[in-house]
Amino acid sequence: MTRENNRMSNPYGIQGLRFNQDYACFTVALESGLRIYNVNPLVEKLRLDEELIGSVSECEMLYRSNLIAIVAGGSMPKFAENTVLIWDDLAKQFVMELTFGLPVISVRLRRDKIVCILRNQIHIFRFPNSSSKIATCETRDNPRGLCEVNTTSDRQIMVYPGVKCGTLQIKNLSSSEISTSLAPIKAHQTDLACLAISQNGNICATASTKGTLIRVFDTLKRTLLVELRRGMDTARLYSINFSLDSEYLCVSSDKGTVHIFAVKDTVLNKRSKLPKLGGVFGQYAESQWGIANFTVPAEVPCVCAFNSQNNAQSVIAVCVDGKFYKHSFSDSGHCNREEYDVYMDISNDDV
């Protein structure tokens, strides 16, 4: 998620929000440390204050395990911004440190690998019993730290921006040929702004800085599966995520709307009622629009993901203003709010 410093929309000094691999928890990187929350029910699981770890820019969980990757940043860091630290919450100490020549933008965890993203490079290491380097990938300037890895199945896929504008690189991390890459996919005309990958790694989604279209690709055949339209006007996208079964996709943006699309059964998506015309308007008329949506505050960065409890059809949005939303949806397009709370006001003392 893009870091924001507007005090009105970000009163808690939140620098990063991210769900864990199965969307059961989310991390909050803060000027005052970090917090981790459980989603069902919404409770605080962990709090590490600035006296212990300083201000934090990025935090990545490994499922519900005791291992947490932390990148320092902000106004009160205790560690260098070019270092990834692994906190073991059972041992209550840092157990691994990876240092680079340039600042780390983001980090991703698998059960067997750690991926560290810099502005122009991605470094892949074995994890957690060893920290030996596996490979380094070159990227286009990547200030958002875009990179995603799937977390289940034997097929280990990593997607990230290619060297050229608007290109998507797909790399098989389980292959003996990990050091080589196939030609990138031309996903968009402008730079990539958001990425997502399914749990099994079979499909991925991209959006550009224009923010109007989300494109879903088959990572094996490297072909476009479906094009989804968020809107007609430019928007800044904050997050994209697939449902755990890869049947749906959700996206959040600065327009204050969380959109939900069908990916597997695309006939569920709405179509424009405009007549099919040629040129630009013809593209709008043939677009697939979301099956449902709900609103959150506009221009307040938030991340969204699907509720992982009991296979329920619901989407969660977590915003930097401290708000938590959960909305159920139906294939017919109905969307109802199930839960609302201020997660930053919840503490371990409330449990």
N, C-alpha and C positions, 0 to 999 in steps of 0.2 A: 504494500500500500504506500502511496506517495506520502511523504512526510509534510505536515502542514504546521505552521507556527502562529496562525491567527488565534488570538486569545479568546475572541468571542465564540468561535466555532470549536475551539480546543482549549477549554478552561483548565484541563487537568495536566497539560504538558505531555500529551500522548504523542510519541514519535513513530510508533509502528503498531499495527494490528495484524494478527494472522491466526487462522485456524490451524489446528493440528491435522494430521493426515486423514483421520476419519471424522473430522468436524465435531468431535465430542467435547473438545476444549478449545479455548482461544487464548493467545498470549497478548499482553499489553506492554509494550516497551515505553518507558516513561523517563522524563527528566529526573524523577525521584526513584528510579530502580525498575522493577518489573513486577507484574502480577499475572497470574494464570487463573482462569475461570473455567469451571465445569459448565456445560450447557444445559444438561437435563439431570437434576434441576440446576438453575443458575446459582452457583455458589463459588466463592473464592477458594481456590485450592492451594495457592502458593503466593507469598509476597516476599520479595527480596528488596530491601530498602537501599537508598543511595549510600548509606554509611558502609554497607557491605560491598556493593558492586558499582556504585556511582550511577550516572545517567546512562541509559541504554537506547540505542537506535534500532536494533533488530533483535528478535528473539524467535527461536524455532524449537518446538517440542519434537520429541520422537514418540509418537503416539501418546500413551499415558505413562511412559517409563520415567525413570528418575533422571534421564539425561536431557539437558537443555543447552542449546547453542546460543551464545550471547555475543553481540557486537556492541562495543561501547560507542557513545556519541552524545551529542547535546552539549549543555553548558557545564556539566559537572562530571565528566568522565574520570574514572579511576584507572582505566586501561587505554591503550593506544587504539585508535580507530582502524588500524591495519591488522588487527588481531581478532581471531575467532577463539572464544573460550568455551569449553564444555563444562557446565556445572553438573555435578552429581548430587542430587538432592537427598540421597540416602547417606552419602559420606559428608554432606554439607560442606563441600569444597570443590574447587576447580580441579579437574583431572586431566585436561588436555588443552594445549595451546598451539594454534597455527598462526604464524606471522608472515606477512607479505610486504612487498615493497611499496604498495599503494593501499589506500583505504578500502575496506571491505564494504560493499553496498548491501549484500544480502547473503543468506546461507540457507541451504536445504539439506535435510537429513533423510536417509534411508536406514534400514536396520544394518546395512553392510557398507554404506558409503556416506561421506559428507562432501557437499559441493559448496565451494566458496566463490562468490561472484564479485568480481571487481569491475571497474568501468569498461575495460577492454579485454578482459580475460576471465575464464572460468577454470578453477582448479578442482580436480576430483581426487579424493583420498579414500583409502580404506578406513573402515570405522566399525566398531569402536576399539577393538583389541589392538589395532595397528593404525598408524597415521601415515603410512607410506603413500607417496603420490602415485596415482594411476595415470593421469593424463592432464593436459592443459589445452583449453580451446580458446581460439581467438574470436572476438566478437566486434561488432560495430560499437561505437560509444554507447554505453548502456547505463545511463544515470539512474534508471529505476531499478536496476539489479534484476532484470527479467530473466527468469530461468525456472523451469519446473521439471520435477522428476516423478514418475509414477512410483507407487509404494507397494503394490501387490503384484503377484504373478512372477514367473521366471523371466519374462521379457522386461528388461530394464531400459526404459526410454527416457531420455532427457531432451527437452525442447528449449531453444534459446534463440536470440536474434543472430542472424548471419552477419557477415561483414558488410554486405551491401544494404542499402536502404530498403526497408519493407520485407526483407527476406527472413525466412524461418529455417533454422537448422534443426534436424532431427538426428540424434545420436543414440546408438544402441550401446548401453553401458555394460551389457552382459556378454558382448561379442569380444572375441580375441583380437578383433580388428578395431578396438576402441579408439586407437590413435588416429584412425582414418575416418573421414566423413563423406557421405554422399553429397551431391550438389544440393544447395539450399533450394527451398520452395519460395517462389515469389508470391508472398501472401497478400501484400498491400502495396499501394503506391507511395505511402508515407511511412515513417518509422513506426515500429511496433510500440504499443502502449500497455497491453495486457496479454498474458498468456495463461492457459490452463491445460491440464492433461488429465485424462480419465485414470481411475484407479488401476486398471489393467494395462494402461499405456497404449491402447489400440487407437484412440482418437485424441486430438488436441484442438484447442480453440485459440484464435488470435483476434486481436483488435488493434487498430492503428490510432495514431494521435488524432485523427479526424473523429473517431468514436461513433460513427454511424452504423457500421457493419461489424458483425462477428462471424468469422469464417471457421468452419469445423473441417478438419482434415483427417484422413485415414493415415496413421503413421507408418503402416507397413506398405501400403500401395502408394503412399505419398500423393494422394489425390484429394480434391475438394469434395466433401460430402454434402454440405449444405451451407447456405449463406443466410444469416439471420439479421434482421434490421432492428436496431435499437430505436432509431429515430431518423429524422431528416436533417436536423441541425447538428452542428459540431458539439461534441461533449468530451469532457475529460473522464475517462473510465478509471475506476478505482480497483475493481476486482472482477474476475470471472471464475466460476467454479462449476464442475459437473456434479450431478448427484452420484452417490456411491455406485448405483447400478448403471450409470452412464445414459440414462433415459432422458434426463433433463439438464438444463444449463441455466444458471442465474448470473446476472451482471448488474453492477452498481455503478453510478456515475454522479457527476456534480449537478445533474438536473434534479436530483432528489427523488428518483424513481428506481426501484429495483425491478428488473424485468425477468420473467421466467419463460423459457422456451422449451419446446419438446425437441429432442435430438433424435431419438429412435423412431417414434411415430410422428413424423413431421406433419401429417395431415391435421394434427391438433392445432398447429400454429395458425394464427389468423392471417388472412390475406387481405390486401387492399381492395376496396370496392371501386376504385378508379378504373375506368376502361383501359384496356391494354393499348398503349400508344407506343410510338417509336421514340428513340432517343432517351434522354434522361428521365422523363416522366414515365416511360415504359418500364424502366428499372424499378421505380417506386411501385408501380402497379403490380409487378410480379413478385414483390418482396414477401418474405415470411416474417410476420410480426409475432411478438410474444403471446402466449396463451393467457397470461395473467401478469399483473404488476401491483405493487403497493408503493406508498410514498414514505420517504424519510426526509429530514431537513435538507434543503438544497444547499450545495456548496459546502457540505460537511462531509469530509471523507469517511467512507465506511467500507467494510468488507462484508460479503454475503456468502452463505453456504447453505446446503440442505440439511435439514434436521435428520440426525442419524438414529433416532429412537423409534423402534417398532415399524420401520419402513414407512413412516407417516409422510404424506406429501405436504411438507412445510419448509419454509425458508427462513433463515435467521439473518438479521443484519446487525452488525456491531459498529457503532460510530464513534468518532474521536471526541464528540461532545459528551461521552459517557453513557449514551443511550443504547438499549438492547431491544430489538423487535423480533417477534416471531409471528409469521403469517402462514396460515394453511391455504392451500389452493387446490382447485379441482381442474380436471381436464376440460371442463366446460367453460373455464375462465373465471370462476368465482374465487375471490381472495378475501379472507377474513383474519383480523388480528386476533391472535391467541394469547400473546404475552407482550408486556411492555415493562421495562424496569430501567433504573439507573444503576448499571453494574458497578460503577466507580464508588457508589455509596454502600456497596456490600462488602463486608469484611469477614474474616474467620470468626470474629466474635458473634456474628449473626447466626452461625450454624449451630 
